[in-house]
Amino acid sequence: MMRTQIYGEEAGGFSAAGSAGGSPLAAERTELVLRRLHRMIGPRFARAEPRDRAFAFLRGMALSAARRNGRRLADGAGEARPDGMQRLLTTARWNADELRDDLRDVIVEHFGDPRAVLVLNGEGFAKKGDRSVGVQPQFSPSAGGTENCQVAVFLTYAAPRAQAIIDRELYLPPEWAHDPARRVRARVPADVRFRSPGRLGWEMVRRAVEARTPAAWVAAETPFGHDVELRRRLRERGIPHVLGLRADPRPLRSTGGRVLWGVPEEAIASIPAHDWLRTTDRDDPVRRDSACHSARILLKGADDGGLVQWLLIRRDTRKRRLYVCAAPPSTPLRELAEVARQAELAPRCAASARREVGLDHYEVRLWKAWYRYITLALLAHAGITLADGGAPP
């Protein structure tokens, strides 16, 4: 698809002034950007009805302060019933993966930078009952504990000028993946098999790499650092990465139980004081007045791809974080620390999407409908980001 300039002089050359709900001027600017986004994705829809309704959907998500369910989105579009919005998410002819690719392309076009970081982030969406696809009592990355929820993995493009989510996958627990009745009820495609969060993350990274998305790193918080296959695939591709581990230095094991390496507490305690890097985060109001200290321990020398492995330790007054890193031997500690910081900030982007466009407001139960709602929500959030000129969420 031919790319279209979404924001810039043609859009009036506005400067960043907050989210769509910040002022009438911001809302007007966001609507202008959404119209241009809609013209870009228009050819993805076979018929005029779902094409027009998709714009009403985007507009309602970005500009409404109410809950973004089908009835309220229909009301905002001047429709008496929610049936049309429901058809958009279930039976209308369009492909959510094509819109996902458009989303990635427009974010890269406006904010692409070779220094960017591809950040994997898990999110939990609390739900009632057990009929919505993937819902069951399980660990929710958002809640930090077990709750009845769906779990999704997102890929955030963290560039110097902006952060935006560019890909998404729904985690299907084994209890769902191996239950034919549940699969039929939620209309899970036959070719969808169980995939761990790390495998879902790798598939999104691979898509971004194959699309030549400019980025220098892959990063994530725990549990992605414990996925042996994810780390292996990244090393085989020669992709530098910083992946989170549990906050204690227990041995890291392979899927067969073999100890790959272990770092005793004494090794961390014996790091000389002058080897710790002190940084502050002026962009984070929580950390603005406190320092974060980072240090690293060599785990393994350069492999065939020229990547050295380190354990990165980051600590502040609140907690300690550990990361397994692979990067060229000349990589400075400050760069590893900054990549880890991007992983730590990624949940803010998902939180912004929840707040600004109702990323978690959906009331759908089917596999396809989940992907369609989430993709449209991410497009609406990208519209706000573009209208803001790349201001961080």
ROZA-518818 format. One record per residue (C-alpha): residue number from 1; chain; z, x, y. Coordinates in steps of 0.5 Angstrom, whole numbers, plus 500, padded with zeros to 3 digits. Example, Ala and Ser with C-alpha at 12.3 -4.5 7.8 and 13.67 -1.06 7.14 Angstrom:
2
+------+-------+-----+-----+-----+
: resi : chain :  c3 :  c1 :  c2 :
+------+-------+-----+-----+-----+
:    1 :     A : 516 : 525 : 491 :
:    2 :     A : 514 : 527 : 498 :
+------+-------+-----+-----+-----+
// end
This chain:
393
+------+-------+-----+-----+-----+
: resi : chain :  c3 :  c1 :  c2 :
+------+-------+-----+-----+-----+
:    1 :     A : 500 : 500 : 500 :
:    2 :     A : 498 : 502 : 507 :
:    3 :     A : 505 : 504 : 511 :
:    4 :     A : 506 : 501 : 517 :
:    5 :     A : 510 : 503 : 523 :
:    6 :     A : 517 : 499 : 523 :
:    7 :     A : 520 : 502 : 529 :
:    8 :     A : 519 : 506 : 535 :
:    9 :     A : 515 : 505 : 541 :
:   10 :     A : 511 : 499 : 538 :
:   11 :     A : 518 : 496 : 537 :
:   12 :     A : 520 : 497 : 544 :
:   13 :     A : 523 : 503 : 544 :
:   14 :     A : 530 : 501 : 544 :
:   15 :     A : 536 : 505 : 543 :
:   16 :     A : 541 : 504 : 537 :
:   17 :     A : 546 : 499 : 539 :
:   18 :     A : 550 : 497 : 533 :
:   19 :     A : 548 : 492 : 528 :
:   20 :     A : 545 : 485 : 528 :
:   21 :     A : 551 : 481 : 530 :
:   22 :     A : 553 : 486 : 535 :
:   23 :     A : 549 : 483 : 541 :
:   24 :     A : 543 : 478 : 542 :
:   25 :     A : 539 : 484 : 544 :
:   26 :     A : 541 : 487 : 537 :
:   27 :     A : 539 : 481 : 534 :
:   28 :     A : 532 : 480 : 537 :
:   29 :     A : 531 : 487 : 535 :
:   30 :     A : 533 : 486 : 528 :
:   31 :     A : 528 : 480 : 528 :
:   32 :     A : 523 : 484 : 530 :
:   33 :     A : 524 : 489 : 525 :
:   34 :     A : 524 : 484 : 520 :
:   35 :     A : 518 : 481 : 522 :
:   36 :     A : 514 : 488 : 521 :
:   37 :     A : 518 : 489 : 514 :
:   38 :     A : 515 : 482 : 512 :
:   39 :     A : 508 : 484 : 514 :
:   40 :     A : 508 : 490 : 510 :
:   41 :     A : 511 : 487 : 504 :
:   42 :     A : 507 : 480 : 505 :
:   43 :     A : 501 : 482 : 500 :
:   44 :     A : 506 : 483 : 494 :
:   45 :     A : 507 : 475 : 494 :
:   46 :     A : 501 : 471 : 491 :
:   47 :     A : 502 : 465 : 495 :
:   48 :     A : 504 : 463 : 502 :
:   49 :     A : 510 : 459 : 500 :
:   50 :     A : 514 : 464 : 497 :
:   51 :     A : 511 : 469 : 502 :
:   52 :     A : 514 : 465 : 508 :
:   53 :     A : 520 : 464 : 504 :
:   54 :     A : 522 : 471 : 503 :
:   55 :     A : 522 : 472 : 511 :
:   56 :     A : 527 : 466 : 512 :
:   57 :     A : 531 : 469 : 506 :
:   58 :     A : 531 : 476 : 510 :
:   59 :     A : 532 : 473 : 516 :
:   60 :     A : 538 : 469 : 514 :
:   61 :     A : 541 : 475 : 510 :
:   62 :     A : 541 : 480 : 516 :
:   63 :     A : 542 : 475 : 522 :
:   64 :     A : 547 : 470 : 519 :
:   65 :     A : 555 : 471 : 520 :
:   66 :     A : 556 : 466 : 514 :
:   67 :     A : 556 : 466 : 507 :
:   68 :     A : 549 : 468 : 504 :
:   69 :     A : 548 : 463 : 499 :
:   70 :     A : 542 : 459 : 497 :
:   71 :     A : 544 : 452 : 501 :
:   72 :     A : 546 : 456 : 507 :
:   73 :     A : 540 : 460 : 507 :
:   74 :     A : 536 : 454 : 506 :
:   75 :     A : 539 : 451 : 512 :
:   76 :     A : 538 : 457 : 516 :
:   77 :     A : 530 : 456 : 514 :
:   78 :     A : 530 : 449 : 516 :
:   79 :     A : 530 : 446 : 509 :
:   80 :     A : 533 : 440 : 507 :
:   81 :     A : 535 : 443 : 499 :
:   82 :     A : 536 : 450 : 496 :
:   83 :     A : 531 : 449 : 491 :
:   84 :     A : 526 : 453 : 495 :
:   85 :     A : 530 : 459 : 495 :
:   86 :     A : 532 : 458 : 488 :
:   87 :     A : 525 : 458 : 486 :
:   88 :     A : 524 : 465 : 490 :
:   89 :     A : 529 : 468 : 486 :
:   90 :     A : 527 : 465 : 479 :
:   91 :     A : 520 : 463 : 478 :
:   92 :     A : 516 : 465 : 484 :
:   93 :     A : 510 : 470 : 482 :
:   94 :     A : 513 : 477 : 485 :
:   95 :     A : 515 : 483 : 483 :
:   96 :     A : 522 : 486 : 485 :
:   97 :     A : 520 : 493 : 483 :
:   98 :     A : 514 : 493 : 488 :
:   99 :     A : 519 : 491 : 494 :
:  100 :     A : 524 : 497 : 491 :
:  101 :     A : 518 : 502 : 492 :
:  102 :     A : 516 : 499 : 499 :
:  103 :     A : 524 : 500 : 501 :
:  104 :     A : 524 : 507 : 499 :
:  105 :     A : 517 : 508 : 502 :
:  106 :     A : 519 : 505 : 509 :
:  107 :     A : 526 : 509 : 509 :
:  108 :     A : 523 : 516 : 507 :
:  109 :     A : 517 : 514 : 513 :
:  110 :     A : 522 : 514 : 518 :
:  111 :     A : 528 : 518 : 516 :
:  112 :     A : 525 : 523 : 511 :
:  113 :     A : 528 : 530 : 511 :
:  114 :     A : 528 : 535 : 506 :
:  115 :     A : 535 : 536 : 507 :
:  116 :     A : 537 : 529 : 505 :
:  117 :     A : 541 : 528 : 499 :
:  118 :     A : 540 : 523 : 493 :
:  119 :     A : 547 : 520 : 492 :
:  120 :     A : 549 : 515 : 486 :
:  121 :     A : 554 : 510 : 487 :
:  122 :     A : 557 : 505 : 482 :
:  123 :     A : 559 : 498 : 485 :
:  124 :     A : 563 : 492 : 482 :
:  125 :     A : 562 : 485 : 484 :
:  126 :     A : 567 : 481 : 482 :
:  127 :     A : 565 : 474 : 479 :
:  128 :     A : 568 : 468 : 476 :
:  129 :     A : 567 : 466 : 469 :
:  130 :     A : 563 : 470 : 463 :
:  131 :     A : 555 : 467 : 464 :
:  132 :     A : 552 : 471 : 469 :
:  133 :     A : 549 : 477 : 467 :
:  134 :     A : 553 : 483 : 465 :
:  135 :     A : 559 : 480 : 467 :
:  136 :     A : 566 : 481 : 463 :
:  137 :     A : 572 : 485 : 464 :
:  138 :     A : 571 : 492 : 466 :
:  139 :     A : 572 : 498 : 470 :
:  140 :     A : 570 : 496 : 477 :
:  141 :     A : 568 : 502 : 482 :
:  142 :     A : 569 : 498 : 488 :
:  143 :     A : 576 : 495 : 486 :
:  144 :     A : 579 : 502 : 483 :
:  145 :     A : 581 : 498 : 476 :
:  146 :     A : 579 : 493 : 471 :
:  147 :     A : 577 : 486 : 473 :
:  148 :     A : 572 : 481 : 471 :
:  149 :     A : 565 : 483 : 475 :
:  150 :     A : 558 : 486 : 474 :
:  151 :     A : 557 : 493 : 475 :
:  152 :     A : 551 : 496 : 479 :
:  153 :     A : 549 : 503 : 480 :
:  154 :     A : 545 : 505 : 487 :
:  155 :     A : 541 : 510 : 489 :
:  156 :     A : 543 : 512 : 497 :
:  157 :     A : 538 : 516 : 501 :
:  158 :     A : 543 : 520 : 505 :
:  159 :     A : 539 : 524 : 511 :
:  160 :     A : 541 : 527 : 517 :
:  161 :     A : 539 : 521 : 521 :
:  162 :     A : 541 : 515 : 517 :
:  163 :     A : 544 : 513 : 510 :
:  164 :     A : 540 : 507 : 506 :
:  165 :     A : 540 : 505 : 499 :
:  166 :     A : 533 : 505 : 496 :
:  167 :     A : 534 : 503 : 489 :
:  168 :     A : 539 : 499 : 484 :
:  169 :     A : 540 : 498 : 477 :
:  170 :     A : 545 : 493 : 474 :
:  171 :     A : 549 : 496 : 468 :
:  172 :     A : 549 : 492 : 462 :
:  173 :     A : 555 : 493 : 458 :
:  174 :     A : 554 : 494 : 450 :
:  175 :     A : 557 : 487 : 449 :
:  176 :     A : 552 : 484 : 453 :
:  177 :     A : 546 : 489 : 450 :
:  178 :     A : 548 : 488 : 443 :
:  179 :     A : 549 : 480 : 443 :
:  180 :     A : 542 : 476 : 442 :
:  181 :     A : 545 : 469 : 445 :
:  182 :     A : 548 : 472 : 451 :
:  183 :     A : 541 : 476 : 452 :
:  184 :     A : 537 : 470 : 451 :
:  185 :     A : 542 : 466 : 456 :
:  186 :     A : 541 : 471 : 462 :
:  187 :     A : 534 : 472 : 460 :
:  188 :     A : 534 : 479 : 459 :
:  189 :     A : 528 : 482 : 458 :
:  190 :     A : 527 : 484 : 450 :
:  191 :     A : 525 : 492 : 452 :
:  192 :     A : 532 : 493 : 456 :
:  193 :     A : 537 : 496 : 452 :
:  194 :     A : 544 : 499 : 453 :
:  195 :     A : 544 : 505 : 458 :
:  196 :     A : 550 : 508 : 461 :
:  197 :     A : 551 : 509 : 468 :
:  198 :     A : 549 : 516 : 468 :
:  199 :     A : 542 : 514 : 464 :
:  200 :     A : 541 : 509 : 470 :
:  201 :     A : 542 : 514 : 475 :
:  202 :     A : 538 : 519 : 472 :
:  203 :     A : 532 : 513 : 472 :
:  204 :     A : 533 : 512 : 479 :
:  205 :     A : 533 : 520 : 481 :
:  206 :     A : 527 : 521 : 477 :
:  207 :     A : 523 : 515 : 480 :
:  208 :     A : 525 : 518 : 487 :
:  209 :     A : 523 : 525 : 485 :
:  210 :     A : 516 : 522 : 482 :
:  211 :     A : 515 : 519 : 488 :
:  212 :     A : 516 : 526 : 492 :
:  213 :     A : 522 : 523 : 496 :
:  214 :     A : 524 : 529 : 500 :
:  215 :     A : 531 : 531 : 498 :
:  216 :     A : 535 : 538 : 496 :
:  217 :     A : 540 : 535 : 492 :
:  218 :     A : 543 : 530 : 488 :
:  219 :     A : 550 : 528 : 488 :
:  220 :     A : 555 : 523 : 486 :
:  221 :     A : 563 : 522 : 485 :
:  222 :     A : 566 : 521 : 478 :
:  223 :     A : 564 : 519 : 473 :
:  224 :     A : 557 : 522 : 473 :
:  225 :     A : 560 : 529 : 473 :
:  226 :     A : 562 : 527 : 466 :
:  227 :     A : 555 : 525 : 463 :
:  228 :     A : 552 : 531 : 459 :
:  229 :     A : 545 : 528 : 459 :
:  230 :     A : 545 : 527 : 466 :
:  231 :     A : 547 : 534 : 468 :
:  232 :     A : 542 : 537 : 463 :
:  233 :     A : 536 : 533 : 465 :
:  234 :     A : 538 : 535 : 472 :
:  235 :     A : 538 : 542 : 470 :
:  236 :     A : 532 : 542 : 466 :
:  237 :     A : 528 : 539 : 473 :
:  238 :     A : 531 : 545 : 477 :
:  239 :     A : 535 : 539 : 481 :
:  240 :     A : 541 : 542 : 485 :
:  241 :     A : 547 : 537 : 484 :
:  242 :     A : 554 : 536 : 486 :
:  243 :     A : 557 : 531 : 481 :
:  244 :     A : 564 : 528 : 481 :
:  245 :     A : 569 : 529 : 475 :
:  246 :     A : 576 : 526 : 474 :
:  247 :     A : 582 : 529 : 479 :
:  248 :     A : 585 : 533 : 474 :
:  249 :     A : 582 : 539 : 471 :
:  250 :     A : 582 : 537 : 463 :
:  251 :     A : 577 : 540 : 459 :
:  252 :     A : 570 : 537 : 460 :
:  253 :     A : 567 : 536 : 453 :
:  254 :     A : 560 : 534 : 450 :
:  255 :     A : 558 : 528 : 447 :
:  256 :     A : 560 : 531 : 440 :
:  257 :     A : 567 : 533 : 442 :
:  258 :     A : 565 : 541 : 444 :
:  259 :     A : 569 : 543 : 449 :
:  260 :     A : 564 : 546 : 455 :
:  261 :     A : 569 : 549 : 459 :
:  262 :     A : 576 : 548 : 462 :
:  263 :     A : 579 : 550 : 468 :
:  264 :     A : 587 : 551 : 467 :
:  265 :     A : 591 : 548 : 473 :
:  266 :     A : 593 : 556 : 474 :
:  267 :     A : 586 : 558 : 476 :
:  268 :     A : 586 : 553 : 482 :
:  269 :     A : 593 : 555 : 484 :
:  270 :     A : 591 : 562 : 484 :
:  271 :     A : 585 : 561 : 489 :
:  272 :     A : 586 : 566 : 495 :
:  273 :     A : 588 : 563 : 501 :
:  274 :     A : 582 : 566 : 505 :
:  275 :     A : 577 : 563 : 499 :
:  276 :     A : 579 : 556 : 502 :
:  277 :     A : 574 : 553 : 507 :
:  278 :     A : 577 : 548 : 512 :
:  279 :     A : 573 : 543 : 515 :
:  280 :     A : 574 : 536 : 519 :
:  281 :     A : 570 : 530 : 519 :
:  282 :     A : 569 : 527 : 526 :
:  283 :     A : 565 : 522 : 523 :
:  284 :     A : 570 : 519 : 519 :
:  285 :     A : 576 : 515 : 523 :
:  286 :     A : 580 : 516 : 517 :
:  287 :     A : 579 : 524 : 516 :
:  288 :     A : 578 : 525 : 524 :
:  289 :     A : 585 : 528 : 525 :
:  290 :     A : 586 : 531 : 518 :
:  291 :     A : 582 : 537 : 515 :
:  292 :     A : 579 : 538 : 508 :
:  293 :     A : 580 : 544 : 504 :
:  294 :     A : 574 : 546 : 499 :
:  295 :     A : 574 : 552 : 494 :
:  296 :     A : 570 : 554 : 488 :
:  297 :     A : 570 : 557 : 481 :
:  298 :     A : 565 : 560 : 478 :
:  299 :     A : 563 : 556 : 471 :
:  300 :     A : 557 : 559 : 468 :
:  301 :     A : 552 : 564 : 471 :
:  302 :     A : 544 : 563 : 472 :
:  303 :     A : 541 : 559 : 467 :
:  304 :     A : 533 : 559 : 466 :
:  305 :     A : 532 : 555 : 472 :
:  306 :     A : 536 : 560 : 476 :
:  307 :     A : 542 : 555 : 477 :
:  308 :     A : 549 : 557 : 477 :
:  309 :     A : 555 : 553 : 475 :
:  310 :     A : 561 : 552 : 479 :
:  311 :     A : 567 : 548 : 480 :
:  312 :     A : 568 : 545 : 487 :
:  313 :     A : 575 : 543 : 489 :
:  314 :     A : 576 : 539 : 495 :
:  315 :     A : 583 : 537 : 498 :
:  316 :     A : 586 : 534 : 504 :
:  317 :     A : 593 : 530 : 505 :
:  318 :     A : 591 : 524 : 501 :
:  319 :     A : 588 : 527 : 495 :
:  320 :     A : 584 : 532 : 491 :
:  321 :     A : 577 : 531 : 488 :
:  322 :     A : 573 : 536 : 483 :
:  323 :     A : 566 : 537 : 482 :
:  324 :     A : 561 : 540 : 477 :
:  325 :     A : 556 : 543 : 481 :
:  326 :     A : 549 : 547 : 479 :
:  327 :     A : 545 : 550 : 485 :
:  328 :     A : 542 : 557 : 487 :
:  329 :     A : 546 : 563 : 487 :
:  330 :     A : 546 : 564 : 494 :
:  331 :     A : 548 : 557 : 496 :
:  332 :     A : 554 : 558 : 501 :
:  333 :     A : 560 : 554 : 499 :
:  334 :     A : 560 : 550 : 506 :
:  335 :     A : 553 : 547 : 503 :
:  336 :     A : 556 : 545 : 497 :
:  337 :     A : 562 : 542 : 501 :
:  338 :     A : 557 : 538 : 505 :
:  339 :     A : 553 : 535 : 499 :
:  340 :     A : 560 : 533 : 496 :
:  341 :     A : 562 : 529 : 503 :
:  342 :     A : 555 : 525 : 502 :
:  343 :     A : 558 : 523 : 496 :
:  344 :     A : 564 : 521 : 498 :
:  345 :     A : 561 : 517 : 504 :
:  346 :     A : 556 : 513 : 500 :
:  347 :     A : 561 : 507 : 499 :
:  348 :     A : 560 : 506 : 506 :
:  349 :     A : 553 : 504 : 506 :
:  350 :     A : 554 : 499 : 500 :
:  351 :     A : 560 : 497 : 504 :
:  352 :     A : 556 : 496 : 510 :
:  353 :     A : 551 : 492 : 506 :
:  354 :     A : 556 : 487 : 503 :
:  355 :     A : 559 : 486 : 511 :
:  356 :     A : 552 : 486 : 514 :
:  357 :     A : 547 : 482 : 509 :
:  358 :     A : 552 : 479 : 504 :
:  359 :     A : 550 : 484 : 498 :
:  360 :     A : 555 : 481 : 494 :
:  361 :     A : 554 : 474 : 496 :
:  362 :     A : 549 : 472 : 491 :
:  363 :     A : 550 : 466 : 486 :
:  364 :     A : 545 : 467 : 481 :
:  365 :     A : 546 : 468 : 473 :
:  366 :     A : 539 : 471 : 471 :
:  367 :     A : 537 : 478 : 470 :
:  368 :     A : 531 : 477 : 474 :
:  369 :     A : 534 : 473 : 480 :
:  370 :     A : 540 : 479 : 480 :
:  371 :     A : 534 : 484 : 482 :
:  372 :     A : 531 : 480 : 486 :
:  373 :     A : 537 : 478 : 491 :
:  374 :     A : 539 : 485 : 491 :
:  375 :     A : 532 : 488 : 493 :
:  376 :     A : 531 : 483 : 498 :
:  377 :     A : 539 : 484 : 501 :
:  378 :     A : 537 : 492 : 501 :
:  379 :     A : 531 : 490 : 505 :
:  380 :     A : 535 : 486 : 510 :
:  381 :     A : 540 : 492 : 510 :
:  382 :     A : 534 : 497 : 511 :
:  383 :     A : 532 : 492 : 517 :
:  384 :     A : 538 : 493 : 521 :
:  385 :     A : 538 : 500 : 519 :
:  386 :     A : 531 : 501 : 522 :
:  387 :     A : 533 : 497 : 528 :
:  388 :     A : 539 : 501 : 530 :
:  389 :     A : 535 : 507 : 530 :
:  390 :     A : 539 : 510 : 524 :
:  391 :     A : 546 : 510 : 526 :
:  392 :     A : 550 : 511 : 520 :
:  393 :     A : 554 : 504 : 517 :
+------+-------+-----+-----+-----+
// end
